[in-house]
Amino acid sequence: MEKKMWLVGAIIVIAFIAVFGGWYVAFCEFGIGPAFPFLPSGELGEADMISAELAEHPLMALTETQEQAQKIAELYGIKMVSFEDGIAVYDTDQDPYDVIAEGEKKGYPILSINYVRTSEELDRIPKLE
């Protein structure tokens, strides 16, 4: 009887190690699955971050027509600068983040921040093959 208890205990311990070991490998090596609640979180240093620079015209929206883009400008009280291929670009004297937050509160169509993209950032985007 004692031998069976040791065998069952060993199987439970091995199964526990296999499950958590697999979870750890899946998360840490492949980046899938939920994180362990007890893993230390890494802090990002300034060297790890890419500074995001706002474009000259800091707001943009995806719209189907130029008329829709103009209506969005009127709702937000901002100036539409250009519209091309479904992308409207806007300018404002206010903080662009405040403009977006105010629009979200009022249920307006979504605006996005228009960031300057560098070749270094674009090189980090995975290529589809």
C-alpha positions in Angstrom: 0.0 0.0 0.0 2.8 2.4 0.9 4.5 1.7 -2.5 1.2 2.7 -4.3 1.0 5.9 -2.3 4.6 6.9 -3.3 3.8 6.0 -6.9 0.6 8.1 -6.9 2.5 11.0 -5.2 5.3 10.8 -7.7 2.9 10.9 -10.6 1.1 13.9 -9.2 4.4 15.8 -8.7 5.6 14.9 -12.2 2.3 16.0 -13.7 2.4 19.3 -11.8 6.0 19.9 -12.9 5.1 19.1 -16.5 2.0 21.4 -16.6 3.8 24.4 -15.0 7.0 23.7 -17.0 5.0 23.7 -20.2 3.2 26.8 -19.2 6.4 28.6 -18.4 8.1 27.6 -21.7 5.0 28.5 -23.7 4.8 32.0 -22.1 8.5 32.8 -21.8 9.8 31.3 -25.1 6.8 31.7 -27.4 4.9 34.5 -25.8 1.5 32.7 -25.6 -0.8 32.1 -22.7 -1.4 34.0 -19.6 1.5 35.2 -17.5 2.4 33.7 -14.1 1.2 36.0 -11.3 4.4 35.4 -9.4 6.9 36.2 -12.2 8.8 39.4 -11.7 7.8 42.1 -14.2 10.6 43.8 -16.1 11.0 47.5 -16.2 11.5 49.2 -19.5 14.4 51.6 -19.5 14.7 54.7 -21.7 17.0 52.8 -24.1 14.2 50.2 -24.6 11.6 52.7 -25.7 11.3 54.4 -29.0 10.3 58.0 -28.6 7.1 58.8 -30.4 7.1 62.1 -32.3 3.8 63.6 -33.4 3.5 64.5 -37.0 3.1 68.1 -38.2 -0.7 67.5 -38.3 -1.2 65.3 -35.2 -4.7 63.8 -35.7 -6.1 61.4 -38.3 -9.1 59.3 -39.0 -10.2 56.6 -41.4 -13.2 57.6 -43.4 -14.9 56.5 -46.6 -15.5 59.9 -48.1 -14.1 63.4 -47.9 -17.5 64.6 -46.8 -17.4 62.3 -43.8 -13.9 63.5 -43.0 -15.2 67.1 -43.1 -18.1 66.3 -40.8 -15.7 64.8 -38.3 -13.6 68.0 -38.4 -16.8 70.1 -37.7 -17.8 67.8 -34.8 -14.4 68.1 -33.1 -13.9 71.7 -34.0 -10.6 71.0 -35.7 -9.2 71.8 -39.2 -9.1 69.1 -41.9 -5.7 69.4 -43.7 -6.0 66.6 -46.2 -7.9 63.5 -47.3 -6.4 60.7 -49.4 -7.1 57.0 -49.8 -9.6 57.0 -46.9 -7.3 58.7 -44.5 -8.1 62.2 -43.2 -5.4 64.3 -41.5 -6.4 67.1 -39.1 -4.7 69.9 -37.3 -5.6 71.5 -33.9 -4.3 74.1 -31.5 -5.3 72.0 -28.5 -3.5 69.0 -27.1 -4.4 66.1 -29.5 -4.9 63.6 -26.7 -7.4 65.9 -25.0 -9.3 66.3 -28.3 -9.5 62.5 -28.7 -10.6 62.0 -25.0 -13.3 64.7 -25.4 -14.6 63.0 -28.6 -14.7 59.6 -26.9 -16.8 61.1 -24.1 -19.2 62.6 -26.6 -19.4 59.4 -28.8 -17.8 61.0 -31.9 -16.2 59.0 -34.6 -12.7 57.7 -33.7 -9.6 59.9 -34.2 -6.1 58.6 -33.9 -2.7 60.2 -33.1 -0.6 60.7 -36.3 2.9 59.7 -35.3 6.1 60.2 -37.4 7.4 56.8 -38.4 11.1 56.2 -38.8 12.9 53.5 -40.8 14.2 52.0 -37.5 10.6 51.5 -36.4 9.5 50.0 -39.7 12.5 47.6 -39.6 11.0 46.2 -36.4 7.7 45.3 -38.0 7.7 41.6 -38.8 7.6 40.9 -42.5 4.8 38.6 -43.9 6.2 35.9 -46.1 
